[in-house]
Amino acid sequence: MAFRTTAGWSLITSGIVTLVLAYLPYPSFYWGIGLLVVGVLLFVTRRII
């Protein structure tokens, strides 16, 4: 059940991010790298705590 919830949130989030990237002023490559870094930091800090 947890996997389904995680997969669902992942798909929803990626859809929203894709729409947002289309409208951001800088090249989406930089936004993608930035979001990836933030995601990894959130994941790592959650694992530690």
Residue pairs with C-beta under 8 A, 6 or more apart in sequence:
17 35
20 31
21 28
21 31
21 32
22 28
24 31
